[in-house]
Amino acid sequence: MPLKVIKKDGQAENFDRNKVKYGLLKSGATPEQAEKIASQVEAWAQSIAVNGNIKTADIRPKVLEFLRMVNQEAASSFEGYRKPA
C-alpha cells in the first residue's frame, strides 16, 4: 500500500522521500545524512501510518529528531525554517 501524506489543508499526496532529502540538504545536512534520514523517516512513517496515511505535522518532528542525532547545526537550521503561507 503506498504511503500517503495528509497535508494541513486535508489534501493527500504520496510520500516523497525526495522532499525530505531536499529539506535536509537545504538545512545543511550532507547528502549521506540526508539519504540515511530520508530512509529512516520513510521506514518510521510506514510503521506508524494508519490505513496508509500519516500527517505532515507528524513527519517534521521525526525528521528533526533523526537530524539532531547526526548534525546539530543543520537541525537548528531545519527547526528555524517555516514554509511560507
Secondary structure, DSSP 8 states (H G I E B T S, - for coil): ---EEE-TTS-EEE--HHHHHHHHHHHT--HHHHHHHHHHHHHHHHHH-BTTEEEHHHHHHHHHHHHHHH-HHHHHHHHH-----
